[in-house]
């Protein structure tokens, strides 16, 4: 039996986001994507979540580079953080790299990062591995699947994809190349699972353009505000097309939207009619019936432009009764409440809000997945990019097409899958999981800190302080009690007075028993915890402070 190829997902298998997978053969490792995830509601104070790359750092001499499938945050967002720790080349298509370059400038990494543009059909030599970029379709242009060739066989990673025969920009997915690879023999397929629960095929992106034309016609007398993902360049193109058709000027709001549009336009991926773009300051020069605003905030993000407009906090744009506001996206699971809140705020200010039939997915449904499986005929299938239920649906679909159950594998982040023609087996585990970004700190906030924050958010904080003489331990001042998020002090004076007595008695009891200060603090903490539990049924975090004077 020859040497096996190792497939090592370091993220992306437990949620949508934080996609990163290493492929290792001999002394060569290539890494596909390097994405971030946005924090869950219980990750208090966390800004972003990036993958654990301990395995890559421990094997840095083997790492040949990052190979990026497309320019969405869940596939490129962690690169600026990771490239600070491992300086290796990055390979991507033209638009993908244009977006990455903007990030590198922001993080002051543009001069040191080796970033290489590739074209579809290019094959990159990476030690004992070769990586080919294959044209696909997605909700952002220049998306690619990757064919990774090793002595053990060829593995295909689809990236995020759908089959769109009428894309807004560029060519349709290169199904011919998939067929050629399938006839030669494919060892394994890692395929997008996002829409594996949905039958049929995903609609073409161009269908949204027809919807926009209809809405623009019906809203002839009102200003139109459209919120979508900044990275969905094709969607922005169709908004601009409709605006031009109905003689409207377009203003752009949202820092990320401005960045993506300027990058796409400069690289030729976005066609802008002459003089169609105006600034927010110029909007007063035109009647509302001639204005379109493209903005971020389709997911109800609190700091995004649309959320600030809805809350009447935006400095340049305010809702006018009669405005038509379009949500051109589907809420990401977990964001439904935020989106509903923004819709309600907009409606209360007199806007007409449209959120149906204004979005199509960028991910393959079941019939498209069947096409890829049928063309590639892989020996093994490894569903990726999705929660467990979505990957399970992808697994069932592969089995329904005739694949052996034991050859369709549901991995966990950190699994090391050793794969060859003879077998595919998880042989070990490596460090994986979330690394938290909090402000300028990366990885310095762990699960213990998160648990403390959760506990504080649920139960509040009580600080009990007292000053004692250094010589004999007699109390000079206090005990004083300060609460945060626990009780309203003016309405709980009696309880806090009794709590002071508990702290006072506890301190002198410890003095009689000859306890040291650390043990004394623990006794005060335990006795106060017991007191609050019995009196009001609450369990605050209690911090005793004893100062010697």
C-alpha positions as CSV (number, residue, x, y, z in Angstrom):
1,X,0.0,0.0,0.0
2,X,1.3,3.5,-0.9
3,X,1.5,6.5,1.3
4,X,-1.8,8.0,2.3
5,X,-3.0,11.6,1.8
6,X,-4.0,13.3,5.0
7,X,-7.1,15.5,5.0
8,X,-7.2,17.7,8.1
9,X,-10.2,20.1,8.5
10,X,-9.2,22.7,11.1
11,X,-12.6,24.5,11.0
12,X,-15.9,24.8,9.1
13,X,-17.5,21.5,10.0
14,X,-19.6,22.5,13.0
15,X,-21.1,25.8,11.7
16,X,-21.3,28.0,8.7
17,X,-18.0,29.9,8.7
18,X,-14.3,29.5,9.7
19,X,-13.6,27.3,6.7
20,X,-10.0,25.9,6.6
21,X,-8.7,22.5,5.5
22,X,-5.2,21.2,5.3
23,X,-4.1,18.5,2.8
24,X,-0.8,16.8,3.6
25,X,1.3,14.3,1.7
26,X,4.8,13.6,2.7
27,X,6.6,16.8,3.4
28,X,4.0,19.0,1.7
29,X,0.9,20.7,3.1
30,X,-1.5,22.9,1.2
31,X,-4.3,24.8,3.0
32,X,-7.6,25.5,1.4
33,X,-9.2,28.8,2.6
34,X,-8.7,30.6,5.9
35,X,-12.1,32.0,7.0
36,X,-13.5,33.5,10.1
37,X,-16.9,33.1,11.9
38,X,-19.0,35.6,13.7
39,X,-19.5,35.1,17.4
40,X,-22.6,33.3,18.8
41,X,-24.8,35.2,21.2
42,X,-23.2,33.6,24.2
43,X,-19.7,34.7,23.2
44,X,-20.0,38.0,25.1
45,X,-17.6,40.8,24.0
46,X,-16.1,38.7,21.2
47,X,-15.6,40.4,17.8
48,X,-14.6,37.5,15.6
49,X,-13.7,33.9,15.7
50,X,-10.8,32.5,13.8
51,X,-9.4,28.9,13.5
52,X,-6.7,27.3,15.7
53,X,-3.6,26.8,13.5
54,X,-1.4,25.1,16.0
55,X,-0.9,22.2,13.6
56,X,0.2,24.4,10.8
57,X,2.7,26.3,13.0
58,X,4.1,23.0,14.3
59,X,4.6,21.9,10.7
60,X,5.5,25.2,9.1
61,X,8.3,23.8,7.0
62,X,5.8,21.7,5.2
63,X,3.2,24.4,4.5
64,X,3.4,25.5,0.8
65,X,0.6,28.1,0.9
66,X,-3.0,29.0,1.2
67,X,-5.2,28.3,-1.8
68,X,-8.4,30.4,-1.7
69,X,-11.7,29.4,-3.3
70,X,-13.4,32.8,-3.2
71,X,-13.6,36.1,-1.5
72,X,-16.2,35.7,1.2
73,X,-15.3,36.4,4.9
74,X,-16.0,32.9,6.0
75,X,-13.2,31.8,3.6
76,X,-10.7,34.7,3.7
77,X,-11.5,36.7,6.8
78,X,-8.9,35.1,9.1
79,X,-6.0,35.5,6.7
80,X,-4.7,38.8,8.2
81,X,-4.6,37.3,11.6
82,X,-3.0,34.0,10.5
83,X,-0.4,35.5,8.2
84,X,1.1,37.3,11.1
85,X,1.9,33.9,12.5
86,X,2.8,31.9,9.4
87,X,4.3,33.7,6.5
88,X,3.5,31.5,3.4
89,X,2.3,32.4,-0.1
90,X,-1.4,32.9,-0.9
91,X,-3.0,31.9,-4.2
92,X,-6.3,33.1,-5.5
93,X,-8.2,34.4,-8.5
94,X,-8.1,38.0,-9.6
95,X,-11.1,39.4,-7.7
96,X,-10.5,37.2,-4.6
97,X,-7.0,38.5,-4.4
98,X,-8.2,42.1,-4.9
99,X,-10.4,41.8,-1.8
100,X,-7.6,40.1,0.1
101,X,-5.2,42.9,-0.8
102,X,-7.5,45.5,0.7
103,X,-7.5,43.5,4.0
104,X,-3.7,43.2,4.0
105,X,-3.3,47.0,3.5
106,X,-5.6,47.6,6.5
107,X,-3.5,45.2,8.6
108,X,-0.2,46.6,7.3
109,X,0.7,43.3,5.7
110,X,0.6,44.2,2.0
111,X,4.3,44.6,1.7
112,X,5.3,41.3,3.3
113,X,2.6,38.9,2.0
114,X,3.4,36.9,-1.1
115,X,0.0,37.1,-3.0
116,X,-0.2,35.4,-6.4
117,X,-3.0,35.8,-8.9
118,X,-4.1,32.6,-10.7
119,X,-6.4,32.0,-13.7
120,X,-8.9,29.1,-14.1
121,X,-7.1,26.1,-15.4
122,X,-3.8,27.1,-13.8
123,X,-2.0,24.3,-11.9
124,X,0.3,25.3,-9.0
125,X,3.1,23.0,-8.0
126,X,3.2,22.7,-4.2
127,X,5.9,20.2,-3.4
128,X,4.5,16.7,-3.7
129,X,1.0,18.2,-4.4
130,X,-0.5,20.0,-7.4
131,X,-3.5,22.4,-7.1
132,X,-5.7,23.3,-10.1
133,X,-8.2,26.1,-10.1
134,X,-11.6,25.2,-11.7
135,X,-14.3,27.7,-12.7
136,X,-17.5,27.6,-10.6
137,X,-20.4,29.9,-9.9
138,X,-21.3,31.4,-6.5
139,X,-22.8,34.6,-5.1
140,X,-19.4,36.3,-5.8
141,X,-17.5,36.3,-9.0
142,X,-14.3,34.4,-9.6
143,X,-15.2,31.5,-7.3
144,X,-13.2,28.3,-7.8
145,X,-13.2,24.6,-7.0
146,X,-9.8,23.1,-6.4
147,X,-8.4,19.8,-7.8
148,X,-5.6,18.6,-5.5
149,X,-3.4,15.9,-7.0
150,X,-1.2,13.7,-4.9
151,X,0.5,10.4,-5.5
152,X,-2.4,8.9,-3.5
153,X,-5.0,10.3,-5.9
154,X,-7.0,13.4,-6.9
155,X,-9.2,15.1,-4.3
156,X,-11.7,17.8,-5.4
157,X,-12.8,20.6,-3.0
158,X,-15.8,22.4,-4.5
159,X,-15.6,25.5,-2.4
160,X,-19.0,27.2,-2.2
161,X,-20.7,26.7,-5.5
162,X,-23.9,26.4,-7.5
163,X,-24.6,25.5,-11.2
164,X,-25.6,28.8,-12.9
165,X,-26.0,28.6,-16.6
166,X,-26.7,32.3,-16.9
167,X,-24.4,34.1,-14.5
168,X,-24.4,37.8,-14.3
169,X,-20.6,38.0,-14.9
170,X,-18.3,35.6,-16.6
171,X,-18.8,32.0,-17.7
172,X,-20.9,29.2,-16.3
173,X,-19.3,26.5,-14.1
174,X,-16.8,24.3,-16.0
175,X,-18.7,21.1,-15.9
176,X,-16.6,19.8,-18.8
177,X,-13.5,19.9,-16.6
178,X,-15.3,18.1,-13.8
179,X,-16.3,15.4,-16.3
180,X,-12.7,15.0,-17.5
181,X,-11.5,14.6,-13.9
182,X,-14.2,12.1,-13.2
183,X,-13.2,9.9,-16.2
184,X,-9.6,9.9,-15.0
185,X,-10.6,8.9,-11.5
186,X,-11.3,10.9,-8.4
187,X,-10.3,9.6,-5.0
188,X,-12.4,11.9,-2.9
189,X,-14.9,14.8,-3.1
190,X,-15.3,17.5,-0.5
191,X,-18.5,19.3,-1.4
192,X,-20.6,22.3,-0.2
193,X,-23.5,21.1,2.0
194,X,-25.3,24.4,2.7
195,X,-28.4,23.6,0.6
196,X,-28.2,19.8,0.7
197,X,-31.6,19.8,2.4
198,X,-33.3,21.6,-0.5
199,X,-34.6,19.7,-3.5
200,X,-34.2,20.9,-7.1
201,X,-31.8,23.5,-8.4
202,X,-30.9,27.0,-7.1
203,X,-32.3,29.7,-9.3
204,X,-29.9,31.8,-11.5
205,X,-28.6,35.0,-10.1
206,X,-30.2,36.8,-13.1
207,X,-33.7,36.1,-11.8
208,X,-33.2,38.7,-9.1
209,X,-32.6,41.3,-11.8
210,X,-36.1,40.8,-13.2
211,X,-37.5,41.2,-9.6
212,X,-35.6,44.4,-9.2
213,X,-37.0,45.8,-12.5
214,X,-40.5,45.0,-11.3
215,X,-40.0,46.7,-7.9
216,X,-38.3,49.8,-9.5
217,X,-41.3,50.1,-11.8
218,X,-43.9,49.8,-9.0
219,X,-41.9,52.2,-6.7
220,X,-41.5,54.9,-9.4
221,X,-42.3,57.8,-7.0
222,X,-40.3,56.7,-3.9
223,X,-36.6,56.5,-2.9
224,X,-35.3,52.9,-3.0
225,X,-32.9,51.6,-0.4
226,X,-31.4,48.1,-0.9
227,X,-29.5,46.2,1.7
228,X,-27.4,43.2,0.6
229,X,-24.0,41.5,1.3
230,X,-21.2,43.8,0.4
231,X,-19.4,40.9,-1.2
232,X,-22.3,40.0,-3.6
233,X,-20.9,42.0,-6.5
234,X,-23.2,40.4,-9.0
235,X,-26.2,41.5,-6.9
236,X,-24.8,45.0,-6.8
237,X,-24.4,44.9,-10.6
238,X,-28.0,44.1,-11.1
239,X,-29.1,46.9,-8.8
240,X,-27.0,49.3,-10.8
241,X,-28.5,47.9,-14.0
242,X,-32.0,48.5,-12.8
243,X,-31.1,52.0,-11.6
244,X,-29.7,52.9,-15.0
245,X,-32.7,51.5,-16.7
246,X,-35.1,53.7,-14.6
247,X,-32.8,56.8,-14.7
248,X,-31.8,56.8,-11.0
249,X,-28.6,57.8,-9.3
250,X,-26.9,55.4,-6.9
251,X,-25.4,56.3,-3.5
252,X,-23.3,53.7,-1.6
253,X,-23.4,53.5,2.2
254,X,-21.3,51.2,4.4
255,X,-17.5,51.0,4.6
256,X,-17.3,47.4,3.4
257,X,-19.8,48.1,0.6
258,X,-17.7,51.0,-0.6
259,X,-14.5,48.8,-0.4
260,X,-16.0,45.8,-2.3
261,X,-17.5,48.0,-5.1
262,X,-14.4,50.0,-5.6
263,X,-12.3,46.9,-5.8
264,X,-14.6,45.1,-8.2
265,X,-15.0,48.1,-10.4
266,X,-11.2,48.7,-10.6
267,X,-10.6,45.1,-11.6
268,X,-13.4,45.1,-14.3
269,X,-15.9,42.9,-12.4
270,X,-18.4,45.7,-12.1
271,X,-19.7,47.9,-14.9
272,X,-20.7,51.4,-13.8
273,X,-22.5,53.7,-16.3
274,X,-21.0,57.2,-16.4
275,X,-22.0,59.5,-13.6
276,X,-24.4,57.0,-12.0
277,X,-22.7,57.1,-8.6
278,X,-23.2,60.0,-6.3
279,X,-22.2,60.7,-2.7
280,X,-24.7,60.9,0.2
281,X,-24.0,64.6,0.3
282,X,-25.3,65.0,-3.3
283,X,-28.6,63.2,-2.7
284,X,-30.4,66.4,-1.9
285,X,-29.8,67.5,-5.5
286,X,-32.2,64.9,-6.8
287,X,-35.8,64.0,-6.1
288,X,-36.5,60.8,-4.2
289,X,-37.9,59.2,-7.3
290,X,-34.4,59.3,-8.9
291,X,-32.4,57.9,-6.0
292,X,-31.2,54.4,-5.0
293,X,-29.1,53.7,-1.9
294,X,-27.1,50.5,-1.7
295,X,-26.2,49.7,1.8
296,X,-24.8,47.1,4.2
297,X,-26.9,45.7,7.1
298,X,-29.1,43.0,5.4
299,X,-28.4,40.8,8.5
300,X,-29.5,43.4,11.0
301,X,-25.9,44.0,12.3
302,X,-26.2,46.7,14.9
303,X,-23.3,48.9,13.5
304,X,-24.1,48.4,9.8
305,X,-25.5,51.3,7.8
306,X,-29.1,50.1,7.5
307,X,-29.4,49.5,11.3
308,X,-28.2,53.0,12.0
309,X,-30.6,54.4,9.4
310,X,-33.5,52.4,10.9
311,X,-32.6,53.7,14.4
312,X,-32.3,57.2,13.1
313,X,-28.7,57.3,14.1
314,X,-27.1,57.7,10.6
315,X,-25.5,61.0,10.0
316,X,-26.3,61.3,6.3
317,X,-29.5,59.2,5.6
318,X,-32.9,59.3,7.4
319,X,-36.0,57.4,6.5
320,X,-38.6,59.4,4.7
321,X,-42.3,58.1,4.8
322,X,-42.9,56.3,1.5
323,X,-39.3,55.0,1.1
324,X,-39.1,51.5,-0.3
325,X,-36.5,49.3,1.5
326,X,-35.4,46.0,0.1
327,X,-33.7,43.2,2.0
328,X,-31.8,41.4,-0.8
329,X,-30.6,38.5,1.3
330,X,-31.8,35.6,3.5
331,X,-31.1,35.9,7.3
332,X,-28.2,33.8,8.4
333,X,-29.5,31.3,11.1
334,X,-29.4,33.2,14.4
335,X,-29.9,36.6,12.8
336,X,-33.6,36.4,12.4
337,X,-34.4,38.5,15.5
338,X,-32.0,41.3,14.5
339,X,-33.5,41.4,11.0
340,X,-37.0,41.5,12.3
341,X,-36.0,44.4,14.7
342,X,-34.7,46.5,11.8
343,X,-37.8,45.7,9.6
344,X,-40.0,46.9,12.5
345,X,-38.0,50.1,13.0
346,X,-38.2,50.9,9.3
347,X,-41.9,50.2,9.1
348,X,-42.6,52.4,12.1
349,X,-41.0,55.3,10.3
350,X,-43.2,54.8,7.3
351,X,-41.0,52.8,4.9
352,X,-42.4,50.0,2.8
353,X,-40.2,47.0,3.4
354,X,-39.8,44.2,0.9
355,X,-37.9,41.0,1.9
356,X,-39.4,38.2,-0.3
357,X,-38.3,37.1,-3.7
358,X,-35.3,39.5,-3.7
359,X,-32.6,37.0,-3.1
360,X,-31.3,33.7,-4.5
361,X,-28.8,31.5,-2.9
362,X,-25.2,31.0,-4.0
363,X,-25.1,27.4,-2.9
364,X,-26.0,24.1,-4.7
365,X,-29.3,22.4,-4.0
366,X,-29.7,18.6,-4.3
367,X,-30.0,18.3,-8.1
368,X,-26.8,20.4,-8.6
369,X,-25.0,18.2,-6.0
370,X,-26.2,15.2,-8.0
371,X,-24.6,16.6,-11.1
372,X,-21.2,17.0,-9.5
373,X,-21.3,13.5,-7.9
374,X,-22.3,12.0,-11.2
375,X,-19.6,13.8,-13.1
376,X,-16.8,13.1,-10.7
377,X,-17.8,9.6,-9.5
378,X,-15.6,9.9,-6.4
379,X,-14.6,6.8,-4.4
380,X,-15.0,8.7,-1.1
381,X,-17.2,11.7,-0.2
382,X,-16.6,14.1,2.6
383,X,-19.5,16.7,3.0
384,X,-18.2,20.1,4.2
385,X,-19.4,23.6,4.7
386,X,-22.5,23.2,6.9
387,X,-24.0,22.3,10.2
388,X,-24.3,18.6,11.0
389,X,-27.8,18.3,9.7
390,X,-26.8,19.8,6.3
391,X,-23.8,17.5,6.0
392,X,-25.9,14.5,7.0
393,X,-28.3,15.4,4.2
394,X,-25.4,15.6,1.8
395,X,-24.2,12.2,3.0
396,X,-27.7,10.6,2.4
397,X,-27.8,12.1,-1.1
398,X,-24.4,10.6,-2.0
399,X,-25.5,7.2,-0.7
400,X,-28.7,7.5,-2.7
401,X,-26.5,7.8,-5.8
402,X,-24.9,4.5,-5.2
403,X,-21.9,5.3,-3.0
404,X,-21.1,2.9,-0.2
405,X,-22.2,4.1,3.3
406,X,-18.7,3.5,4.7
407,X,-17.2,5.6,2.0
408,X,-19.2,8.8,2.9
409,X,-17.5,10.3,5.9
410,X,-18.7,13.0,8.3
411,X,-15.6,14.4,9.9
412,X,-15.1,16.7,12.9
413,X,-12.7,19.7,12.9
414,X,-9.4,18.4,14.1
415,X,-9.8,14.9,12.6
416,X,-6.9,13.6,10.6
417,X,-8.3,11.4,7.8
418,X,-5.7,9.2,6.1
419,X,-7.0,8.3,2.7
420,X,-5.8,6.1,-0.1
421,X,-7.4,3.8,-2.7
422,X,-7.4,1.0,-0.1
423,X,-9.0,2.8,2.9
424,X,-10.1,6.1,4.5
425,X,-9.7,6.2,8.3
426,X,-9.4,8.8,11.0
427,X,-6.0,8.1,12.5
428,X,-5.6,10.9,15.0
429,X,-6.7,14.3,16.1
430,X,-4.9,17.7,16.1
431,X,-5.8,20.9,17.9
432,X,-8.8,22.6,16.4
433,X,-11.6,24.9,17.4
434,X,-12.2,28.6,17.9
435,X,-9.7,31.3,18.7
436,X,-11.4,34.5,19.9
437,X,-10.6,38.0,18.7
438,X,-11.5,40.6,21.2
439,X,-10.4,44.1,20.2
440,X,-6.7,44.0,19.6
441,X,-6.3,40.7,21.5
442,X,-6.1,37.5,19.6
443,X,-6.4,34.2,21.5
444,X,-6.0,35.9,24.9
445,X,-9.7,35.3,25.8
446,X,-10.4,31.7,26.4
447,X,-13.4,29.6,27.5
448,X,-12.8,30.5,31.2
449,X,-13.1,34.2,30.4
450,X,-16.2,33.6,28.3
451,X,-17.8,31.6,31.1
452,X,-17.0,34.5,33.5
453,X,-18.7,37.0,31.2
454,X,-21.7,34.8,30.8
455,X,-22.0,34.4,34.6
456,X,-21.7,38.1,35.1
457,X,-24.3,38.8,32.4
458,X,-26.7,36.4,34.1
459,X,-26.1,37.0,37.8
460,X,-24.3,40.3,38.3
461,X,-21.3,41.3,40.5
462,X,-20.9,42.0,44.2
463,X,-17.7,43.5,45.5
464,X,-17.2,43.5,49.2
465,X,-14.2,45.6,50.5
466,X,-12.7,46.3,53.9
467,X,-9.5,47.9,55.2
468,X,-7.8,46.4,58.3
469,X,-4.8,47.4,60.4
470,X,-1.6,45.7,59.4
471,X,-0.6,45.0,62.9
472,X,-3.6,43.5,64.7
473,X,-6.1,42.9,61.8
474,X,-8.8,45.2,63.3
475,X,-11.2,46.6,60.7
476,X,-10.5,50.3,59.9
477,X,-13.2,50.8,57.2
478,X,-16.0,48.8,55.8
479,X,-17.2,46.3,54.9
480,X,-18.5,48.3,51.9
481,X,-20.6,46.6,49.3
482,X,-20.7,47.6,45.6
483,X,-23.0,45.8,43.2
484,X,-23.2,45.8,39.4
485,X,-26.1,44.1,37.6
486,X,-27.2,42.5,40.8
487,X,-29.8,44.6,42.6
488,X,-30.8,48.3,42.5
489,X,-29.0,49.5,45.6
490,X,-31.6,52.1,46.7
491,X,-34.3,49.5,46.8
492,X,-32.2,46.8,48.5
493,X,-30.7,48.8,51.3
494,X,-31.8,46.3,54.0
495,X,-30.5,43.3,52.2
496,X,-27.1,45.0,51.6
497,X,-27.0,46.1,55.2
498,X,-27.5,42.5,56.3
499,X,-24.8,41.4,53.8
500,X,-22.4,43.8,55.3
501,X,-23.0,42.2,58.7
502,X,-22.4,38.7,57.2
503,X,-19.1,39.9,55.8
504,X,-18.2,41.5,59.2
505,X,-19.0,38.4,61.2
506,X,-17.3,36.1,58.7
507,X,-14.1,38.2,58.9
508,X,-13.8,38.1,62.7
509,X,-14.7,34.4,62.8
510,X,-11.7,33.8,60.5
511,X,-9.5,36.0,62.7
512,X,-10.5,33.8,65.8
513,X,-9.5,30.7,63.9
514,X,-6.2,32.1,62.6
515,X,-7.0,31.9,58.9
516,X,-4.8,33.6,56.4
517,X,-6.1,36.3,54.1
518,X,-6.8,34.0,51.1
519,X,-8.8,31.6,53.2
520,X,-10.6,34.5,54.9
521,X,-11.6,35.8,51.5
522,X,-13.0,32.4,50.5
523,X,-15.0,32.2,53.7
524,X,-16.5,35.7,53.2
525,X,-17.3,34.8,49.6
526,X,-19.0,31.5,50.5
527,X,-21.0,32.9,53.4
528,X,-22.2,35.8,51.3
529,X,-23.1,33.5,48.4
530,X,-25.2,31.4,50.9
531,X,-26.9,34.5,52.3
532,X,-27.9,35.9,48.8
533,X,-29.1,32.5,47.7
534,X,-31.4,32.1,50.8
535,X,-32.6,35.7,50.8
536,X,-33.3,36.4,47.1
537,X,-32.4,33.2,45.2
538,X,-29.6,34.8,43.2
539,X,-26.0,33.8,42.7
540,X,-23.9,36.8,41.9
541,X,-20.1,36.7,41.3
542,X,-18.6,37.8,44.6
543,X,-15.2,39.4,44.9
544,X,-13.9,40.1,48.4
545,X,-11.1,42.7,48.7
546,X,-9.1,43.0,52.0
547,X,-6.6,45.9,52.2
548,X,-4.0,46.2,54.9
549,X,-3.2,49.6,56.2
